[in-house]
């Protein structure tokens, strides 16, 4: 009678094959990010980082909100097909860009600052620094300019030659998302629940449009009464969609952990913000970040590095655009 079990040699051969396939999969996943390095432009454009920092500092000094806008550009870029500067592309006859997708329309801004950075880089070292890397570095420099943490940005991303309007509509977290939807959206990008809560702390700076929080301040109950009343005075039940309010009412132009204090006090501006502290699985992390600001800042910086490594184009993939708004 034949044995019900495979021979030991057959078993170990199968096991070895499984390990090899797993190793290959991990190598493929890590290959792109492994090609990114902080020293990528050390020889080809040694002034790249100082040029980006100078333009960002000037822009943020002129308008503090611009720091949040540049940070958001990087986030909205990376969540749609990876960090490839596709968000910067204008519509063409061949594709519809991401700028007019619902999460971005009348909302994403800072394109002129990116143009100014690119112009100076092209004058200094033409055809070398990608628009995707500009977004990654500008996001870091914006946070630093608003007294937030710094981190080492890995460089070497290249620019996409197309955009994805449909993915921008589906993959960017919406202000109406509940906790499970938020967790799913970040998990889709291989970001953990804790990293999601940390990255949400970017809402310690910047502003949101009335249209994105109107339902929260008129129809929801888990909101501080005085906070709700003050917001209703600025955001009518109908009309005024583009009127803005600060995401963090305490220190709207300082990158700190006040956002989490707001959540504990039921003063999250967006529905999706307050969902992070609503009796669910993320309450504990919010409390940690509220009481331990250094932990939040460290976790945020680490999460930004991980997010910045989402599916970059490297090597000969993509191109280095000379104008960030259009392909070469």
C-alpha positions in Angstrom: 0.0 0.0 0.0 1.4 3.4 -1.0 2.3 5.8 1.8 -0.2 8.7 2.4 2.8 11.0 3.0 5.5 12.4 0.6 9.1 11.2 1.0 11.4 13.3 3.1 13.4 14.3 0.1 10.2 15.4 -1.7 9.0 17.3 1.3 12.3 19.2 1.7 12.5 20.0 -2.0 9.0 21.5 -1.8 10.0 23.4 1.3 13.1 24.8 -0.4 11.1 25.8 -3.4 8.7 27.7 -1.1 11.5 29.5 0.6 13.1 30.4 -2.7 9.8 31.8 -4.0 9.3 33.8 -0.8 12.9 35.1 -1.0 12.3 36.1 -4.6 9.1 37.9 -3.7 10.7 39.9 -0.9 13.6 40.8 -3.2 11.3 42.1 -5.8 9.3 44.2 -3.3 12.5 45.6 -1.8 14.5 46.0 -5.0 13.1 49.5 -5.9 13.5 51.0 -2.5 17.0 49.4 -2.2 18.0 51.5 -5.2 17.1 54.7 -3.4 19.9 56.4 -1.5 20.3 59.7 0.4 23.5 60.3 -1.7 21.9 59.9 -5.1 22.7 63.4 -6.3 26.0 63.9 -4.4 28.0 64.0 -7.6 25.4 64.8 -10.3 23.7 67.7 -8.5 25.4 68.5 -5.2 23.3 71.6 -4.5 20.0 69.9 -5.1 19.0 69.6 -1.4 20.0 73.2 -0.5 18.1 74.6 -3.5 14.9 72.7 -2.5 15.2 73.8 1.1 15.8 77.4 0.2 12.7 77.6 -2.0 10.5 75.7 0.5 11.6 78.0 3.4 10.9 81.1 1.4 7.4 79.8 0.4 6.5 78.7 4.0 7.8 82.0 5.4 5.5 83.8 3.0 2.5 81.5 3.8 2.7 79.0 6.6 -0.1 77.0 5.1 2.1 76.1 2.2 4.1 73.8 4.3 1.0 71.6 4.8 0.1 71.9 1.1 3.6 70.6 0.0 3.4 67.7 2.6 0.0 66.8 1.3 1.2 66.8 -2.4 3.7 64.1 -1.5 1.1 62.0 0.3 -1.4 62.3 -2.5 1.3 61.4 -5.0 2.5 58.3 -3.2 -0.9 56.9 -2.6 -1.7 56.8 -6.3 0.6 54.3 -8.1 3.5 55.1 -5.9 5.8 58.2 -5.4 6.2 59.1 -9.1 5.1 62.7 -9.3 2.0 61.7 -11.3 0.0 64.2 -9.3 1.8 67.1 -10.9 0.8 66.2 -14.5 -1.7 68.3 -16.3 -4.4 66.7 -18.5 -3.4 65.7 -22.0 -5.1 64.2 -25.0 -3.8 60.8 -23.9 -4.8 60.8 -20.2 -6.8 62.6 -17.6 -4.5 63.9 -14.8 -5.1 63.4 -11.1 -5.5 67.1 -10.2 -9.3 67.1 -10.8 -10.1 63.8 -9.1 -12.5 64.4 -6.2 -9.9 64.1 -3.4 -7.7 66.7 -5.2 -10.1 69.0 -7.0 -10.1 72.6 -5.6 -7.8 71.2 -2.8 -4.3 70.2 -3.7 -2.0 73.2 -4.1 1.7 74.2 -4.1 2.3 73.5 -7.8 3.9 76.9 -8.3 6.4 76.2 -5.5 7.4 72.9 -7.2 7.7 74.8 -10.5 10.1 77.3 -8.8 12.2 74.5 -7.4 12.4 72.7 -10.7 13.3 75.9 -12.5 16.3 76.4 -10.2 17.4 72.8 -10.4 17.2 72.8 -14.2 19.4 75.9 -14.2 21.9 74.3 -11.9 21.9 70.7 -13.2 19.6 70.1 -16.1 17.8 66.8 -16.5 19.1 65.4 -13.3 16.7 65.8 -10.3 13.2 64.2 -10.6 10.0 65.9 -9.7 9.2 62.9 -7.5 12.3 63.5 -5.5 11.4 67.2 -5.3 8.1 66.3 -3.7 9.7 63.9 -1.2 12.4 66.4 -0.1 9.9 69.4 -0.1 7.6 67.5 2.2 10.4 66.9 4.7 11.7 70.5 4.5 8.1 71.8 5.0 7.7 69.9 8.2 11.1 71.1 9.5 10.2 74.7 8.5 7.1 74.4 10.8 9.2 73.1 13.7 8.5 69.4 13.1 10.9 66.5 12.9 13.5 65.8 10.2 14.3 62.5 8.5 16.7 61.3 5.9 15.1 61.2 2.4 16.2 58.4 0.1 16.6 59.7 -3.4 16.6 58.3 -6.9 13.0 58.2 -7.8 12.1 58.9 -11.4 8.9 60.5 -12.9 6.0 58.7 -14.4 4.9 59.4 -18.0 1.2 59.1 -17.2 -1.3 59.7 -14.4 -4.2 57.7 -13.0 -7.4 59.7 -12.5 -9.5 56.6 -11.5 -7.0 55.4 -8.9 -6.8 58.9 -7.4 -10.6 58.7 -6.9 -10.4 55.3 -5.2 -7.1 55.0 -3.3 -6.9 58.4 -1.5 -8.6 58.3 2.0 -11.7 60.4 2.2 -12.6 62.8 5.0 -15.8 60.8 5.4 -14.1 57.4 6.0 -14.8 55.5 9.2 -12.0 53.7 11.1 -12.3 50.4 9.2 -12.1 52.2 5.8 -9.0 54.2 7.0 -7.3 51.1 8.1 -8.1 49.3 4.9 -6.8 52.2 2.7 -3.5 52.4 4.5 -3.1 48.6 4.7 -3.5 48.6 0.9 -0.3 50.6 0.8 1.4 48.2 3.3 1.2 50.8 6.1 0.3 49.6 9.6 -2.5 50.9 11.8 0.1 52.7 14.0 1.7 54.2 10.9 -1.8 55.3 9.8 -2.4 57.1 13.1 1.1 58.7 12.9 0.7 59.9 9.4 -2.7 61.3 10.2 -0.9 63.6 12.6 0.1 65.7 9.6 -3.3 67.3 10.3 -1.6 69.2 13.0 -0.9 71.7 10.3 -3.0 73.0 7.3 -6.6 73.8 6.6 -9.7 72.0 5.3 -12.6 73.2 3.2 -16.0 73.6 4.6 -17.4 71.1 2.2 -15.2 68.4 3.8 -16.4 68.9 7.4 -20.0 70.3 7.0 -21.7 67.1 7.8 -19.5 66.6 10.9 -20.4 70.0 12.4 -24.1 69.8 11.7 -25.1 66.2 11.9 -22.6 64.4 14.2 -22.8 64.1 18.0 -19.3 63.1 19.0 -18.0 66.7 18.8 -17.4 69.4 21.4 -20.3 71.7 21.5 -18.4 75.0 21.6 -16.0 73.7 18.9 -19.1 72.9 16.7 -20.6 76.3 17.3 -17.5 78.2 16.4 -17.1 76.2 13.2 -20.8 76.7 12.2 -20.2 80.5 12.4 -17.6 80.1 9.6 -19.1 77.2 7.6 -22.8 77.6 6.7 -25.1 74.6 6.2 -25.2 75.4 2.5 -22.8 77.4 0.3 -19.3 78.5 1.2 -17.8 75.2 0.2 -14.3 76.7 -0.2 -14.2 78.5 3.2 -11.4 77.0 5.2 -10.8 76.2 8.9 -7.6 75.1 10.6 -7.3 71.3 11.1 -5.6 72.0 14.4 -7.3 74.8 16.4 -4.5 75.0 18.9 -1.3 75.5 16.9 -2.3 75.5 13.3 1.1 76.5 11.9 3.3 74.4 14.2 4.0 70.7 13.6 3.4 69.2 17.0 1.2 66.7 18.8 -1.7 69.0 19.5 -3.8 67.2 16.9 -4.1 64.2 19.2 -5.2 66.4 22.2 -7.9 67.7 19.9 -9.1 64.2 19.2 -9.3 63.3 22.8 -11.3 66.5 23.4 -13.7 65.7 20.5 -12.3 68.5 18.5 -11.2 66.6 15.4 -12.2 68.7 12.4 -12.9 65.9 9.9 -15.0 62.8 10.5 -12.0 60.7 9.6 -9.9 62.5 12.2 -12.3 61.9 15.0 -12.6 58.2 14.0 -9.1 57.7 15.3 -10.5 58.4 18.8 -14.0 57.0 18.9 -13.8 54.0 21.2 -12.0 51.9 18.6 -8.7 50.1 18.2 -6.7 53.3 17.7 -7.7 55.1 20.9 -4.6 53.7 22.7 -2.2 55.0 20.0 -3.8 58.5 20.1 -3.4 58.6 23.8 0.3 57.6 23.5 0.9 60.4 20.9 -1.0 62.9 23.1 1.2 62.3 26.1 4.5 61.4 24.4 5.2 64.0 21.7 8.7 62.7 21.0 7.2 59.2 20.3 4.8 60.8 17.8 7.5 62.8 16.0 9.8 59.8 15.7 7.0 57.5 14.5 5.8 60.1 12.0 9.3 60.5 10.6 9.7 56.8 10.2 6.3 56.4 8.6 7.2 59.2 6.1 10.3 57.3 5.1 8.3 54.1 4.5 5.5 56.0 2.6 8.2 57.7 0.5 9.4 54.3 -0.7 6.0 53.2 -2.1 6.6 51.8 -5.6 9.2 54.3 -6.9 10.3 54.2 -10.5 14.0 53.7 -10.6 16.8 52.7 -13.0 15.6 53.2 -16.5 11.9 53.3 -15.7 10.0 56.5 -16.2 11.9 59.7 -17.0 13.3 62.9 -15.5 10.8 65.5 -16.5 12.2 69.0 -17.3 8.8 70.4 -16.6 7.0 68.8 -13.7 3.6 69.5 -15.2 4.1 67.5 -18.5 6.1 64.6 -19.8 9.2 65.3 -21.9 
